[in-house]
Amino acid sequence: MNEKKILKSGEFLVSETDPADVFIPEDFDEEQKMIAQTCRDFLEAEVYPRLDDLDKGDRELMEELLKKSGELGLMGISIPEEFGGFGQSFVTQMLAAETIGAAYSFSVAFMAHCGIGTLPIMYFGNHEQREKYVTKLATGELIGAYCLTEPGAGSDANSGKSNAVPTEDGTGYILNGQKMWITNAGFADLQTVFAKIENDRVLSAFLVEKDMEGVIIGPDEHKMGIKGSSTAQIYYNDVKIPSENLLGKRGEGFRIALSILHMGRLKLGANVIGAAKKAITDSVQYANERKQFGTKISGFGAIKHKLAQQVIETFANEAAIYRVSNDIDFLMSKYKSEGCDQGRAAIDAIAHYAVEAALLKVSGSEMLDYVADEAVQIHGGMGYSAEMAVERGYRDSRINRIFEGTNEINRILVVDTAMKRAMKGDFDLFGEAENIIADISNAVLRPVDGEDWFNRHIRSIRNFKRVALIIIKKASEQYGKLLVHEQEVLNNISNMIIEIYLAESLALRVKRIENLRGSAGVYGDILDVFVSDAAALVRKESMDAVWSMMDNSEAEALTGIANQLTEVAGVNVKEARRRIADKLIDDNSYKFMA
């Protein structure tokens, strides 16, 4: 790998990134494209024809399809060859996650198995555990599940009541407890179960086989969406677990759980892109067929606006998710070169980017909700009919804002984690903020002579960062340690940070496209519209935060600065969106990759 600066998590707020240092989807090599095509072919041949049967809750069918995907090698993409997989890069894993994301409830079952059902053992297990379980999980011989949530312990996972007591002879543990909302529960052969040993303050993790005496699987829950995935409660009544099935060390379960959640959030961020592209393709194909007033509805300006905005939001999230995925690959390689075990190198590199994982989980899930909602609207009355794919997509999308930590929790994590990393010395967030505030009259970066379109946008994004830094510093001064209780202000800051990361990632991708093609073309339109919208969002969130924290005189002064920092060049967004929509309409499917 070429040398490049590896940013710390959240450091993008105070640093600049060279477009040459980012990975974009246009960089996929032939092997990566082939893996994605294999995933698509499997969905077309095996999954799509049976979606209705899956939605009836056919556990046996879902298990059959999962095992077929394992036979094709799709479950082993992230697993090292030593343990029966293909040892692909994190970027490639994310591409597979994106592609499978178009498969509705099958995607949920597949991703639960390949991610949270398998990787805790790959990342934290010893060699014997990997040999015994990961080799079979990688091929689909075993199906995995992840058992963390309890009736009284959701976001506050460490408050769970499940308990394990060492046996008198010291050969194992006796587990008692209850877990709920467990994906793949109905047929999973192996469960990673979190429980406290005796009176421990924190969790430990255990590998539990479904056939162990005392493991009782409840009936599947009836859900709003993802009806094909098996979701059930699991009860543990005096289950004897051998000592060798303790995963990691005693008391390491909470760390395992949090680390796997970082990974799950990133994989979800890729997953929703595949679902969004499917919904956009369904939208434009219907719009190109449906006629009203003697005209295809794809010709109407209001429909073009919806189609274009679907593309803009998806394209920006795609840029961001592959940017951080490549950063993870670089860091993973660095850790391995320093002698780190492959599994630990992977999870440590993923956990390093906790800020980006949380913000991309929020932005991706909310992007898909927007895309799915507009897909139904474009279909009109037919969109509400169960005959149409967008009806299923609409119901299935909603869970993503709850999965992997609710968006409310993740918004708080974005700000809290960035501030903690800064205070730990990972990057100088507060020093940068102090410098800006000390020279507040010159805080706004102005146009320079010869500034081209790309540098104009980069300057705007740097100004957005300055707004966020000012608000973070002022909030920290105003509330101190009590800031965690000011969740409305934290939400304001988080929304700014999310928009800034997306805008910068998009700008870097579009610049790379321009360098590759000689012209940004319609992708320049995507950037123009996104930055224009981002300016309005950052302005609104900063003003809400300012007026929530300060008295009138200081609030008025900071409002003036925020207005200047979010001032951007005017854009004919109507025509820009029309050009984006026209490409989509002409292609009759989502084909936005230069």
C-alpha positions in Angstrom: 0.0 0.0 0.0 1.1 3.6 -0.7 1.9 5.8 2.3 -0.8 8.2 3.3 -1.8 10.1 6.3 -4.1 8.0 8.5 -6.6 10.3 10.2 -7.7 9.6 13.8 -11.4 9.1 14.3 -13.1 12.5 14.1 -9.9 14.2 13.0 -11.5 15.2 9.8 -13.0 18.1 11.7 -9.6 19.8 12.0 -7.7 18.3 9.1 -7.7 18.4 5.3 -7.6 15.3 3.1 -6.0 15.1 -0.3 -8.4 13.7 -3.0 -5.6 11.3 -4.0 -5.7 9.7 -0.6 -9.3 8.6 -0.7 -10.8 5.4 -2.2 -13.9 5.8 -4.3 -16.2 3.2 -5.8 -14.7 4.1 -9.2 -11.5 2.4 -7.9 -13.1 -1.1 -7.6 -10.9 -3.7 -9.3 -12.0 -6.6 -11.4 -12.0 -9.1 -8.6 -14.2 -6.8 -6.4 -16.6 -6.3 -9.3 -16.8 -10.1 -9.8 -17.6 -10.7 -6.2 -20.4 -8.1 -6.3 -21.7 -9.7 -9.5 -21.7 -13.1 -7.8 -23.8 -11.6 -5.0 -26.2 -10.1 -7.5 -26.5 -13.3 -9.5 -27.4 -15.2 -6.3 -30.1 -12.7 -5.4 -31.6 -12.9 -8.8 -31.6 -16.7 -9.0 -32.3 -17.7 -5.5 -33.7 -14.9 -3.3 -35.9 -12.5 -5.4 -38.2 -15.3 -6.7 -38.9 -16.4 -3.1 -39.4 -13.1 -1.3 -43.1 -13.7 -0.8 -42.4 -17.1 0.8 -39.8 -15.6 3.0 -42.1 -12.9 4.2 -44.5 -15.6 5.4 -41.9 -16.5 8.0 -40.6 -19.7 6.5 -37.6 -20.4 8.8 -36.6 -23.5 6.9 -36.5 -21.6 3.6 -34.4 -18.8 5.1 -32.0 -21.3 6.5 -31.8 -23.1 3.2 -31.0 -19.9 1.3 -28.3 -18.9 3.8 -26.6 -22.2 3.5 -26.7 -22.0 -0.3 -25.0 -18.6 -0.1 -22.4 -20.2 2.2 -21.8 -23.0 -0.4 -21.0 -20.3 -2.9 -18.5 -18.7 -0.6 -20.4 -15.6 0.1 -20.3 -16.0 3.8 -16.5 -16.3 3.9 -15.6 -13.0 2.2 -14.3 -11.4 5.4 -12.8 -14.6 6.9 -9.0 -15.4 6.4 -8.1 -18.3 4.2 -6.7 -20.1 7.2 -10.2 -20.5 8.5 -12.0 -21.4 5.3 -12.7 -17.9 3.9 -11.3 -15.6 1.2 -9.5 -13.0 3.3 -10.8 -10.0 1.4 -10.2 -6.4 2.3 -12.6 -4.4 4.3 -13.6 -2.4 1.2 -14.5 -5.6 -0.5 -16.5 -6.8 2.5 -18.4 -3.5 2.4 -19.1 -3.9 -1.3 -20.5 -7.3 -0.7 -22.6 -5.9 2.2 -23.9 -3.1 -0.1 -24.8 -5.6 -2.9 -26.6 -8.0 -0.5 -28.4 -4.9 1.0 -30.8 -5.0 -1.9 -32.3 -8.3 -0.6 -34.8 -7.1 2.0 -35.1 -9.5 4.9 -32.6 -12.0 3.5 -30.1 -9.2 3.8 -30.8 -8.9 7.5 -30.4 -12.6 8.1 -27.3 -12.8 6.0 -25.6 -9.8 7.5 -26.4 -10.9 11.0 -24.7 -14.2 10.4 -21.7 -12.9 8.5 -21.2 -9.9 10.9 -22.3 -10.1 14.5 -22.9 -13.9 14.3 -19.4 -14.8 13.1 -16.9 -11.9 13.6 -16.9 -11.8 17.4 -15.3 -15.3 17.3 -13.0 -14.3 14.5 -11.9 -11.2 16.2 -11.8 -12.2 19.8 -11.7 -16.0 19.8 -8.6 -18.1 20.4 -7.2 -20.4 17.7 -9.2 -23.4 18.9 -12.5 -21.5 18.9 -11.8 -20.2 15.4 -10.9 -23.7 14.2 -14.0 -25.2 15.7 -16.6 -22.6 14.8 -15.4 -20.0 12.3 -14.4 -22.6 9.7 -18.0 -23.8 9.8 -19.6 -20.4 10.0 -17.6 -19.3 6.9 -19.2 -22.1 4.8 -22.7 -21.9 6.2 -22.4 -25.3 7.8 -23.3 -23.4 11.0 -25.5 -20.4 11.3 -24.7 -17.7 13.9 -26.6 -15.3 16.1 -25.6 -12.5 18.5 -27.5 -12.3 21.8 -27.0 -9.0 23.6 -30.4 -7.3 24.1 -32.7 -8.2 27.0 -36.2 -7.1 28.0 -34.7 -4.5 30.4 -31.5 -3.8 28.6 -31.5 -2.3 25.1 -29.3 0.7 24.6 -28.0 0.3 28.1 -26.6 -3.2 27.3 -24.4 -3.5 30.4 -27.5 -3.5 32.6 -28.5 -6.9 31.4 -29.5 -9.5 34.1 -28.3 -12.7 32.4 -25.9 -14.4 34.7 -23.3 -17.2 34.7 -22.0 -19.0 37.7 -18.8 -21.1 37.7 -19.5 -24.8 38.3 -18.2 -26.3 41.5 -15.7 -28.5 39.6 -14.3 -25.5 37.7 -15.0 -27.0 34.3 -17.6 -24.5 33.1 -20.4 -22.1 33.9 -24.1 -22.4 34.5 -26.0 -19.7 32.5 -29.4 -18.3 33.2 -31.2 -15.5 31.5 -33.3 -14.2 28.7 -32.5 -12.5 25.4 -34.8 -10.8 22.9 -34.9 -9.4 19.4 -32.3 -12.0 18.4 -31.9 -12.2 14.6 -31.7 -15.8 13.2 -32.8 -17.2 16.6 -35.1 -19.7 15.0 -32.4 -21.7 13.3 -29.0 -20.4 14.5 -26.7 -23.2 15.5 -24.3 -21.0 17.5 -25.1 -18.0 19.7 -22.7 -15.5 21.1 -24.3 -14.7 24.5 -23.5 -11.9 26.8 -23.9 -12.3 30.6 -22.2 -11.3 33.8 -20.2 -13.8 35.7 -21.3 -13.9 39.4 -21.4 -10.2 40.6 -19.1 -8.8 37.9 -19.7 -5.2 37.0 -19.3 -5.8 33.3 -20.3 -8.5 30.8 -18.5 -11.6 29.6 -19.3 -13.5 26.4 -20.0 -17.2 25.9 -20.4 -19.4 22.8 -23.6 -21.3 23.2 -24.7 -24.1 20.9 -28.5 -24.4 20.4 -28.6 -28.1 21.3 -27.2 -27.5 24.8 -29.7 -28.6 27.4 -31.7 -25.7 28.8 -31.6 -23.5 25.6 -35.2 -22.7 24.7 -36.1 -20.8 21.5 -39.3 -18.8 21.5 -41.7 -18.3 18.6 -40.9 -15.7 15.9 -42.0 -12.1 16.6 -44.6 -10.5 14.3 -42.9 -7.4 12.9 -43.7 -4.4 10.9 -41.1 -5.3 8.3 -38.2 -7.7 7.6 -40.8 -10.3 8.1 -38.6 -13.0 6.5 -36.0 -12.8 9.2 -36.4 -15.0 12.2 -36.5 -12.8 15.3 -37.3 -14.4 18.6 -36.5 -14.6 22.3 -34.1 -17.1 23.7 -34.2 -18.5 27.3 -31.3 -20.0 29.1 -32.3 -22.3 32.0 -29.3 -23.7 33.9 -27.3 -24.1 30.6 -24.0 -25.8 31.2 -21.3 -24.1 29.2 -17.8 -25.6 29.1 -14.9 -23.3 30.1 -13.4 -23.3 26.7 -16.5 -21.6 25.4 -15.8 -18.4 27.2 -15.1 -15.9 24.4 -12.1 -13.6 25.2 -11.3 -13.0 28.9 -13.7 -12.8 31.8 -15.2 -9.3 31.9 -14.2 -8.6 28.2 -17.8 -9.0 26.9 -18.7 -5.4 27.1 -15.6 -4.5 25.0 -16.5 -7.2 22.5 -20.1 -6.0 22.3 -19.1 -2.4 21.7 -16.4 -3.3 19.2 -18.8 -5.5 17.2 -21.4 -2.7 17.3 -18.9 -0.4 15.6 -18.4 -3.0 12.9 -22.2 -3.5 12.6 -22.8 0.2 12.2 -20.4 0.4 9.3 -21.7 -2.7 7.6 -25.3 -1.3 8.0 -24.0 1.9 6.4 -23.0 -0.1 3.3 -26.1 -2.3 3.4 -28.5 0.5 3.1 -26.8 1.8 0.0 -27.7 -1.4 -1.9 -31.3 -1.1 -0.7 -31.4 2.5 -1.8 -30.1 1.8 -5.2 -32.7 -0.9 -5.6 -35.5 1.5 -4.5 -34.2 4.2 -6.9 -34.2 1.7 -9.8 -37.7 0.6 -9.0 -38.7 4.3 -8.8 -37.4 5.4 -12.2 -38.6 2.3 -14.0 -42.1 2.9 -12.7 -41.9 6.6 -13.5 -40.8 5.7 -17.1 -43.8 3.5 -17.5 -46.6 5.3 -15.7 -48.4 8.0 -17.8 -50.7 10.7 -16.5 -52.2 13.5 -18.6 -50.7 11.7 -21.7 -47.1 12.1 -20.4 -44.7 9.8 -18.6 -44.5 11.0 -15.0 -40.7 10.9 -15.2 -41.1 14.1 -17.3 -42.7 16.1 -14.5 -40.5 18.5 -12.5 -41.8 17.4 -9.1 -40.9 13.7 -9.9 -37.5 14.7 -11.3 -36.8 16.5 -8.0 -37.6 13.4 -6.0 -35.5 11.1 -8.3 -32.5 13.5 -8.2 -32.6 13.9 -4.5 -32.7 10.1 -4.0 -29.5 9.9 -6.1 -27.8 12.8 -4.4 -28.3 11.3 -0.9 -27.3 7.8 -1.9 -24.2 8.9 -3.9 -22.9 11.1 -0.9 -23.4 8.3 1.6 -21.6 5.9 -0.8 -18.7 8.2 -1.1 -18.4 8.5 2.7 -18.7 4.8 3.5 -15.9 3.7 1.1 -13.7 6.6 2.2 -13.7 5.3 5.8 -13.5 1.6 4.7 -10.3 2.3 2.9 -8.9 4.1 5.9 -9.7 1.0 8.0 -7.9 -1.2 5.5 -4.8 1.0 5.8 -4.9 1.0 9.6 -5.5 -2.8 9.6 -2.4 -3.3 7.5 -0.4 -1.1 9.8 -1.4 -3.0 12.9 -0.6 -6.4 11.2 2.8 -5.1 10.1 3.5 -4.3 13.8 2.8 -7.9 14.7 -0.8 -7.7 15.7 -3.0 -10.8 15.4 -5.2 -10.6 12.2 -8.4 -10.7 14.1 -7.5 -8.1 16.7 -5.9 -5.9 13.9 -9.2 -6.0 12.1 -11.4 -5.1 15.1 -9.0 -2.5 16.5 -8.9 -0.8 13.1 -12.7 -0.8 12.9 -13.2 0.4 16.5 -10.7 3.2 15.9 -13.2 4.8 13.6 -16.1 4.9 16.1 -17.1 8.5 15.2 -17.4 7.7 11.5 -19.2 4.4 12.3 -21.9 6.2 14.4 -22.4 9.0 12.0 -22.6 6.8 8.9 -25.1 4.5 10.6 -27.3 7.6 11.3 -26.9 9.2 7.9 -27.3 5.9 6.0 -30.4 4.7 7.8 -32.1 8.1 7.4 -31.0 8.3 3.8 -32.7 5.0 3.1 -35.9 6.0 4.9 -36.0 9.1 2.7 -35.4 7.1 -0.5 -37.9 4.4 0.4 -40.5 6.9 1.3 -40.1 8.8 -2.0 -40.1 5.5 -3.9 -43.6 4.8 -2.5 -44.7 8.4 -3.3 -43.4 8.1 -6.9 -45.5 5.0 -7.3 -48.6 6.8 -6.0 -51.4 4.5 -5.0 -49.5 1.5 -6.4 -46.7 2.2 -3.9 -49.1 1.3 -1.1 -50.0 -2.1 -2.7 -48.2 -5.2 -1.5 -47.8 -6.1 -5.2 -45.0 -3.6 -5.5 -41.4 -4.1 -4.3 -41.3 -0.5 -2.9 -44.0 -1.4 -0.3 -41.8 -4.1 1.1 -38.8 -1.8 0.9 -40.6 0.9 2.8 -41.5 -1.4 5.7 -38.1 -3.1 5.8 -36.2 0.2 5.9 -37.6 1.4 9.2 -35.7 -1.0 11.4 -32.4 0.5 10.4 -32.8 3.6 12.6 -33.2 1.2 15.6 -30.6 -1.6 14.7 -27.1 -1.3 16.0 -27.9 1.3 18.6 -30.8 3.7 18.0 -30.0 6.9 16.0 -30.6 8.9 19.2 -27.8 7.0 20.9 -25.5 7.2 17.9 -26.0 11.0 17.5 -24.8 11.4 21.1 -21.9 9.0 20.4 -20.8 11.1 17.4 -20.1 14.2 19.6 -19.1 12.4 22.8 -16.6 10.2 21.1 -15.1 13.0 19.1 -14.6 15.1 22.2 -13.2 12.3 24.2 -10.7 11.4 21.4 -9.7 15.1 21.3 -9.2 15.3 25.0 -7.1 12.1 24.9 -4.8 13.9 22.5 -5.7 12.2 19.2 -6.1 15.6 17.6 -6.3 19.2 18.7 -10.1 19.9 18.4 -10.2 22.4 21.3 -7.0 24.2 20.4 -8.3 24.7 16.8 -11.6 26.0 18.2 -9.8 28.4 20.5 -7.7 29.8 17.7 -10.8 30.4 15.6 -12.7 32.1 18.5 -9.7 34.2 19.5 -9.7 35.7 16.0 -13.4 35.5 15.4 -13.6 38.5 13.2 -11.4 36.7 10.7 -13.0 33.3 11.2 -14.6 33.2 7.7 -12.4 31.9 4.9 -13.0 34.2 1.9 -12.6 33.4 -1.8 -9.1 33.6 -3.2 -8.0 34.7 -6.7 -8.2 31.9 -9.2 -10.3 29.7 -7.0 -11.9 26.9 -9.1 -15.2 25.1 -8.4 -13.6 22.3 -6.3 -11.6 24.7 -4.1 -14.7 26.9 -3.7 -16.6 23.9 -2.3 -13.7 22.8 -0.1 -13.5 26.4 1.3 -17.2 26.2 2.1 -16.8 22.9 3.9 -13.8 24.2 5.9 -16.1 27.1 6.9 -18.8 24.6 8.0 -16.1 22.8 10.1 -15.3 26.2 11.8 -19.0 26.6 12.7 -19.0 23.1 14.3 -15.8 23.8 16.2 -17.1 27.1 17.6 -20.3 25.4 18.7 -18.5 22.5 20.3 -16.2 24.8 22.2 -19.0 27.0 23.4 -21.2 24.1 24.4 -18.2 22.6 26.3 -17.7 25.9 28.1 -21.4 26.4 28.8 -22.2 22.9 30.2 -18.9 21.2 31.0 -19.5 17.6 32.2 -23.3 18.2 32.1 -23.2 18.5 28.3 -24.2 14.9 28.0 -27.6 15.8 29.5 -28.2 18.6 26.9 -29.2 16.1 24.2 -30.9 18.7 22.0 -27.7 20.7 21.7 -25.7 17.5 21.1 -28.2 16.6 18.3 -27.5 20.0 16.7 -23.7 19.4 16.8 -24.0 15.8 15.6 -26.2 16.8 12.6 -23.5 19.4 11.6 -20.7 16.8 12.0 -22.6 14.3 9.9 -23.3 16.7 7.1 -19.7 17.9 7.1 -18.3 14.4 6.7 -20.7 13.6 3.9 -20.0 16.9 2.1 -16.3 16.5 2.3 -16.4 12.8 1.3 -18.6 13.7 -1.7 -16.3 16.6 -2.7 -13.2 14.4 -2.6 -15.0 11.7 -4.7 -16.2 14.2 -7.3 -12.7 15.7 -7.6 -11.3 12.2 -8.1 -13.9 11.7 -10.8 -12.9 14.9 -12.5 -9.3 13.9 -12.5 -10.2 10.5 -13.9 -12.5 11.7 -16.6 -11.3 15.2 -17.3 -14.8 16.6 -16.3 -17.0 16.2 -13.3 -20.1 16.3 -15.5 -23.4 15.4 -13.7 -21.4 14.5 -10.6 -20.5 18.2 -10.2 -24.2 18.9 -10.1 -24.6 16.4 -7.3 -21.9 18.2 -5.3 -23.4 21.7 -6.1 -26.8 20.7 -4.7 -25.4 18.8 -1.7 -23.2 21.7 -0.5 -26.0 24.2 -1.1 -28.3 22.1 1.1 -25.5 21.4 3.6 -25.0 25.1 4.1 -28.7 25.6 5.1 -28.6 22.6 7.5 -25.4 23.7 9.2 -26.7 27.3 9.5 -30.0 26.1 11.0 -28.4 23.6 13.5 -25.8 26.1 14.6 -28.4 28.8 15.2 -30.6 26.4 17.2 -27.6 25.5 19.3 -26.5 29.1 19.9 -29.9 30.3 20.9 -30.4 27.3 23.2 -27.2 28.0 25.1 -26.6 31.8 25.3 -28.1 35.1 26.2 -29.3 37.5 23.4 -26.2 39.6 23.0 -23.7 36.7 22.6 -26.2 34.7 20.6 -26.7 37.5 18.1 -23.0 37.9 17.7 -22.4 34.2 17.0 -25.4 34.1 14.7 -23.8 36.7 12.6 -20.6 34.7 12.3 -22.5 31.5 11.6 -24.4 33.2 8.8 -21.2 34.3 7.2 -19.5 30.9 7.6 -22.5 29.2 5.9 -22.7 31.6 3.0 -22.2 29.7 -0.3 -22.4 30.6 -3.9 -25.9 30.4 -5.4 -26.7 27.4 -7.5 -29.5 26.8 -10.0 -30.6 23.7 -8.1 -33.6 23.2 -10.3 -31.6 22.7 -13.4 -28.9 20.7 -11.6 -31.4 18.3 -10.2 -33.0 18.0 -13.6 -29.7 17.0 -15.2 -29.2 14.4 -12.5 -32.7 13.0 -12.9 -32.3 13.0 -16.7 -29.3 10.7 -16.5 -31.3 8.4 -14.2 -34.3 8.5 -16.5 -32.2 7.8 -19.6 -30.3 4.9 -17.9 -33.6 3.6 -16.5 -31.7 2.3 -13.4 -29.2 3.6 -10.9 -25.9 3.8 -12.8 -24.0 6.6 -11.0 -20.5 5.5 -11.1 -18.1 7.3 -13.4 
